[in-house]
Every structure is written in C-alpha cells, then in structure tokens.
Amino acid sequence: MESTAKKKKKKNTARLKVWKLKEESTKQEFAQVTADSINEVLEDENVEDKWNTAKAEWLKAAEQVCGWTKVPPSHNRMW
C-alpha cells in the first residue's frame, strides 16, 4: 500500500509580539498600562468575571505596547 500523505499548508496568522516584553522599557510601559486598568478587574465579584476582565485588559495592553506581526497575503501569484 502506498501512503499518500498530504502536506498541510502553513496558516499565516498575526501574533502579538509578546517577546518584546523582555525589554526593560517595554516591560515598564506594559506594567504602567496594566496598573491603570486594575480597578476594572477588582470591581467584579465573580472569579470567572475577574479572570476574563484581567485577561482582556492584559491583551489590550499587550496590543497597545507590543503590537502585532504582519501577515503576508494569502493569495497565490500567477507567473
């Protein structure tokens, strides 16, 4: 029997540049942005709500401070 394995196409997706948080200046800016939004997290009573609010605030801060990677176009070129 012959094996006909198909190659999976690599999906190009945008990613948050969280590796930038290793830099000291970026780390301080991220800490400052998240410290400003800590009051919104503490207002929630339920643990699930606190976690979801904290996660949303961290993602928003990371997007603002670090940015996104670029995604190449997905269309095929015709020669």
N, CA and C atoms as an extended XYZ file, in Angstrom:
237
Properties=species:S:1:pos:R:3:atomname:S:1:resname:S:1:resid:I:1 pbc="F F F"
N         0.830       -1.184        0.000 N   MET     1
C         0.000        0.000        0.000 CA  MET     1
C         0.875        1.248        0.000 C   MET     1
N         0.467        2.163       -0.806 N   GLU     2
C         1.201        3.417       -0.878 CA  GLU     2
C         0.582        4.431        0.072 C   GLU     2
N         1.437        5.164        0.712 N   SER     3
C         0.973        6.194        1.631 CA  SER     3
C         0.911        7.525        0.891 C   SER     3
N        -0.232        8.116        0.905 N   THR     4
C        -0.395        9.407        0.235 CA  THR     4
C        -0.672       10.469        1.295 C   THR     4
N         0.384       10.921        1.908 N   ALA     5
C         0.247       11.950        2.942 CA  ALA     5
C         0.233       13.318        2.278 C   ALA     5
N        -0.722       14.102        2.653 N   LYS     6
C        -0.813       15.454        2.111 CA  LYS     6
C        -0.060       16.414        3.014 C   LYS     6
N         0.584       17.374        2.395 N   LYS     7
C         1.254       18.394        3.175 CA  LYS     7
C         0.218       19.382        3.686 C   LYS     7
N         0.354       19.724        4.929 N   LYS     8
C        -0.538       20.727        5.491 CA  LYS     8
C         0.000       22.106        5.145 C   LYS     8
N        -0.899       22.961        4.702 N   LYS     9
C        -0.487       24.321        4.413 CA  LYS     9
C        -0.299       25.068        5.724 C   LYS     9
N         0.759       25.821        5.784 N   LYS    10
C         1.032       26.594        6.974 CA  LYS    10
C         0.162       27.845        6.948 C   LYS    10
N        -0.624       28.008        7.989 N   LYS    11
C        -1.501       29.168        8.052 CA  LYS    11
C        -0.728       30.344        8.620 C   LYS    11
N        -0.794       31.447        7.933 N   ASN    12
C        -0.148       32.656        8.396 CA  ASN    12
C        -1.153       33.467        9.187 C   ASN    12
N        -0.885       33.605       10.465 N   THR    13
C        -1.771       34.365       11.318 CA  THR    13
C        -0.964       35.444       12.023 C   THR    13
N        -1.622       36.535       12.307 N   ALA    14
C        -0.970       37.614       13.041 CA  ALA    14
C        -0.821       37.190       14.502 C   ALA    14
N         0.281       37.593       15.122 N   ARG    15
C         0.549       37.249       16.511 CA  ARG    15
C         0.964       38.501       17.272 C   ARG    15
N         0.617       38.517       18.542 N   LEU    16
C         1.091       39.599       19.396 CA  LEU    16
C         2.590       39.420       19.620 C   LEU    16
N         3.325       40.508       19.603 N   LYS    17
C         4.774       40.444       19.783 CA  LYS    17
C         5.122       40.459       21.271 C   LYS    17
N         4.687       39.444       22.002 N   VAL    18
C         4.896       39.407       23.445 CA  VAL    18
C         6.368       39.225       23.812 C   VAL    18
N         7.210       38.782       22.875 N   TRP    19
C         8.626       38.625       23.162 CA  TRP    19
C         9.285       39.980       23.407 C   TRP    19
N         8.604       41.059       23.010 N   LYS    20
C         9.137       42.391       23.275 CA  LYS    20
C         9.098       42.732       24.764 C   LYS    20
N         8.322       41.981       25.550 N   LEU    21
C         8.221       42.247       26.978 CA  LEU    21
C         9.507       41.902       27.724 C   LEU    21
N        10.470       41.282       27.061 N   LYS    22
C        11.766       41.017       27.679 CA  LYS    22
C        12.591       42.300       27.791 C   LYS    22
N        12.295       43.278       26.942 N   GLU    23
C        12.998       44.557       27.002 CA  GLU    23
C        12.494       45.348       28.204 C   GLU    23
N        13.409       45.996       28.901 N   GLU    24
C        13.062       46.676       30.142 CA  GLU    24
C        12.090       47.838       29.918 C   GLU    24
N        12.290       48.628       28.866 N   SER    25
C        11.416       49.779       28.623 CA  SER    25
C         9.994       49.327       28.271 C   SER    25
N         9.883       48.277       27.477 N   THR    26
C         8.580       47.753       27.103 CA  THR    26
C         7.882       47.144       28.312 C   THR    26
N         8.657       46.471       29.153 N   LYS    27
C         8.113       45.858       30.357 CA  LYS    27
C         7.534       46.927       31.297 C   LYS    27
N         8.249       48.032       31.448 N   GLN    28
C         7.776       49.114       32.317 CA  GLN    28
C         6.520       49.765       31.761 C   GLN    28
N         6.481       49.969       30.449 N   GLU    29
C         5.294       50.564       29.828 CA  GLU    29
C         4.083       49.650       29.979 C   GLU    29
N         4.286       48.342       29.798 N   PHE    30
C         3.204       47.378       29.967 CA  PHE    30
C         2.687       47.389       31.408 C   PHE    30
N         3.609       47.440       32.373 N   ALA    31
C         3.212       47.477       33.787 CA  ALA    31
C         2.420       48.737       34.101 C   ALA    31
N         2.805       49.841       33.493 N   GLN    32
C         2.096       51.099       33.733 CA  GLN    32
C         0.686       51.052       33.144 C   GLN    32
N         0.549       50.513       31.948 N   VAL    33
C        -0.762       50.435       31.296 CA  VAL    33
C        -1.684       49.495       32.062 C   VAL    33
N        -1.153       48.364       32.523 N   THR    34
C        -1.999       47.422       33.261 CA  THR    34
C        -2.337       47.938       34.654 C   THR    34
N        -1.445       48.722       35.262 N   ALA    35
C        -1.725       49.282       36.591 CA  ALA    35
C        -2.882       50.273       36.523 C   ALA    35
N        -3.010       50.971       35.398 N   ASP    36
C        -4.103       51.927       35.240 CA  ASP    36
C        -5.461       51.231       35.160 C   ASP    36
N        -5.498       49.995       34.699 N   SER    37
C        -6.774       49.304       34.493 CA  SER    37
C        -7.079       48.275       35.584 C   SER    37
N        -6.314       48.251       36.665 N   ILE    38
C        -6.528       47.254       37.717 CA  ILE    38
C        -7.859       47.460       38.439 C   ILE    38
N        -8.366       48.677       38.483 N   ASN    39
C        -9.628       48.949       39.174 CA  ASN    39
C       -10.804       48.240       38.515 C   ASN    39
N       -10.762       48.108       37.179 N   GLU    40
C       -11.841       47.415       36.472 CA  GLU    40
C       -11.892       45.937       36.867 C   GLU    40
N       -10.746       45.332       37.109 N   VAL    41
C       -10.677       43.917       37.486 CA  VAL    41
C       -11.224       43.725       38.897 C   VAL    41
N       -10.901       44.630       39.781 N   LEU    42
C       -11.307       44.482       41.175 CA  LEU    42
C       -12.785       44.737       41.397 C   LEU    42
N       -13.468       45.380       40.453 N   GLU    43
C       -14.897       45.663       40.590 CA  GLU    43
C       -15.752       44.412       40.475 C   GLU    43
N       -15.307       43.432       39.705 N   ASP    44
C       -16.088       42.209       39.511 CA  ASP    44
C       -16.119       41.379       40.786 C   ASP    44
N       -17.251       40.694       41.011 N   GLU    45
C       -17.401       39.883       42.216 CA  GLU    45
C       -17.044       38.423       41.968 C   GLU    45
N       -17.431       37.899       40.823 N   ASN    46
C       -17.219       36.503       40.489 CA  ASN    46
C       -15.768       36.290       40.029 C   ASN    46
N       -15.175       35.152       40.377 N   VAL    47
C       -13.798       34.852       39.994 CA  VAL    47
C       -13.666       34.741       38.480 C   VAL    47
N       -14.641       34.111       37.842 N   GLU    48
C       -14.616       33.980       36.380 CA  GLU    48
C       -14.642       35.343       35.712 C   GLU    48
N       -15.477       36.239       36.215 N   ASP    49
C       -15.552       37.585       35.652 CA  ASP    49
C       -14.246       38.347       35.867 C   ASP    49
N       -13.638       38.165       37.043 N   LYS    50
C       -12.357       38.826       37.311 CA  LYS    50
C       -11.290       38.339       36.340 C   LYS    50
N       -11.243       37.023       36.133 N   TRP    51
C       -10.250       36.461       35.227 CA  TRP    51
C       -10.466       36.959       33.803 C   TRP    51
N       -11.705       36.924       33.323 N   ASN    52
C       -11.987       37.363       31.954 CA  ASN    52
C       -11.676       38.838       31.767 C   ASN    52
N       -11.980       39.661       32.770 N   THR    53
C       -11.674       41.082       32.675 CA  THR    53
C       -10.165       41.305       32.692 C   THR    53
N        -9.457       40.593       33.566 N   ALA    54
C        -7.999       40.730       33.631 CA  ALA    54
C        -7.354       40.292       32.319 C   ALA    54
N        -7.823       39.188       31.765 N   LYS    55
C        -7.278       38.680       30.505 CA  LYS    55
C        -7.494       39.683       29.381 C   LYS    55
N        -8.690       40.252       29.309 N   ALA    56
C        -8.992       41.235       28.272 CA  ALA    56
C        -8.111       42.472       28.423 C   ALA    56
N        -7.894       42.905       29.650 N   GLU    57
C        -7.057       44.082       29.886 CA  GLU    57
C        -5.599       43.803       29.532 C   GLU    57
N        -5.088       42.612       29.852 N   TRP    58
C        -3.713       42.256       29.511 CA  TRP    58
C        -3.527       42.177       28.007 C   TRP    58
N        -4.496       41.590       27.306 N   LEU    59
C        -4.389       41.502       25.847 CA  LEU    59
C        -4.444       42.872       25.205 C   LEU    59
N        -5.323       43.738       25.720 N   LYS    60
C        -5.429       45.090       25.187 CA  LYS    60
C        -4.129       45.868       25.426 C   LYS    60
N        -3.548       45.701       26.615 N   ALA    61
C        -2.294       46.377       26.933 CA  ALA    61
C        -1.146       45.845       26.075 C   ALA    61
N        -1.099       44.533       25.867 N   ALA    62
C        -0.054       43.941       25.035 CA  ALA    62
C        -0.176       44.414       23.593 C   ALA    62
N        -1.405       44.533       23.112 N   GLU    63
C        -1.623       45.022       21.748 CA  GLU    63
C        -1.156       46.467       21.619 C   GLU    63
N        -1.443       47.263       22.633 N   GLN    64
C        -1.081       48.673       22.607 CA  GLN    64
C         0.437       48.858       22.713 C   GLN    64
N         1.093       48.095       23.582 N   VAL    65
C         2.515       48.279       23.846 CA  VAL    65
C         3.387       47.541       22.833 C   VAL    65
N         3.060       46.282       22.532 N   CYS    66
C         3.926       45.434       21.708 CA  CYS    66
C         3.571       45.464       20.228 C   CYS    66
N         2.296       45.432       19.904 N   GLY    67
C         1.869       45.419       18.508 CA  GLY    67
C         1.708       44.012       17.961 C   GLY    67
N         1.331       43.926       16.696 N   TRP    68
C         1.081       42.658       16.008 CA  TRP    68
C         2.135       42.416       14.936 C   TRP    68
N         2.361       41.149       14.587 N   THR    69
C         3.217       40.815       13.455 CA  THR    69
C         2.432       41.021       12.171 C   THR    69
N         3.149       41.207       11.082 N   LYS    70
C         2.494       41.360        9.791 CA  LYS    70
C         2.225       39.986        9.190 C   LYS    70
N         1.158       39.892        8.430 N   VAL    71
C         0.791       38.639        7.784 CA  VAL    71
C         0.933       38.825        6.280 C   VAL    71
N         1.691       37.967        5.608 N   PRO    72
C         1.811       38.084        4.159 CA  PRO    72
C         0.480       37.750        3.487 C   PRO    72
N         0.230       38.275        2.302 N   PRO    73
C        -1.019       37.979        1.633 CA  PRO    73
C        -1.165       36.494        1.343 C   PRO    73
N        -2.397       36.008        1.394 N   SER    74
C        -2.625       34.575        1.231 CA  SER    74
C        -2.943       34.175       -0.220 C   SER    74
N        -3.033       35.126       -1.121 N   HIS    75
C        -3.350       34.777       -2.499 CA  HIS    75
C        -2.117       34.245       -3.234 C   HIS    75
N        -2.354       33.366       -4.174 N   ASN    76
C        -1.267       32.791       -4.957 CA  ASN    76
C        -0.908       33.725       -6.100 C   ASN    76
N         0.371       33.772       -6.403 N   ARG    77
C         0.803       34.612       -7.517 CA  ARG    77
C         0.797       33.801       -8.814 C   ARG    77
N         0.387       34.419       -9.855 N   MET    78
C         0.400       33.782      -11.183 CA  MET    78
C         1.611       34.276      -11.926 C   MET    78
N         2.385       33.386      -12.484 N   TRP    79
C         3.560       33.772      -13.244 CA  TRP    79
C         3.221       33.932      -14.694 C   TRP    79
